[in-house]
Amino acid sequence: KKFLLFLESYIVSTISDILTFETGAPPNAPSNLHIISSTNTAVRLGFDPFIEHSAEIIALRVHCESFHSGKNSRDIIFDLTPDSIEFLLSNLIERTEYNVTVYAITDEYLNEIGCHDISQLPKKLKLSSWLISQSLQFTTSGCEPASQLHICSATFESIQLEWILPKAYGSTKYLSQILRWKLERGSEEHSMELDCNTTNAIIPGILQQGLYRISLDSLFSMKINLEDDEMNRKEICL
């Protein structure tokens, strides 16, 4: 028997399901970087987590710098784990203004600036759309006494005084004032308690003739550690 074979060509096609995907994007910065507690030389800060968008955060970089240019000022730089929501800054200078920034570091950012890992990051980070951060300016706690105490008039009937109010920073509380005066030779000391808003006073007479020693004490309440308990305070007089 003989068979006749015919060669025929076929086109086979199919339609796949539609596949959707989303590329990675820089994270959202936290909206609530804030001070939890502070003392003269330390601050504890907290923040909401960064929000990722299909691009994993591998570390958080903290950079704190002082606006004070003295010889004791220095930048503080360290890294946190990606899930951190608070950190501590210590060895700060009292009554000093600082700026602290928290950066989210991703692999995409490292690749963009040519770093293999976070240990190679420079002190000053290069700006990028992948470098998302949040900053906060704050002043460490501390206090300054009243200043520019001067005599407006002095007679045997009275001595009139004026001054500039004390200053309290951070968690330090300004409480009150005490005006003291004493004839330098052979007289007992007198005092007058004043509220924290008073900027002038009159020492009443009749006053003996002589040289008077006048002082103005400023009373403050200062935190001695970062605990929230009000028992962790002490009063000081300047």
Buried (B, 14 or more C-beta within 10 A) or exposed (E): EEEEEEEEEEEEEEEEEEEEEEEBEBBBBBEEBEBBBBBBBBBBBBBBBBEBEEBEBBBBBBBBBBEEEEEEBEEBBEBBEBEBBEBEBEEBBBBBEBEBBBBBBBBBBBEBBEBEEBEEBEEEBEEEEBBBBBEBEBBBBBBBBBEEBEEEEBEEEBBBBEBEBBBBBBBBBBBBBBBBBBBEEEBEEEEBEBEBEBEEBBBEEEBEEEEBEBBBBBBBBBBEEBEEEEEBBEEEEE
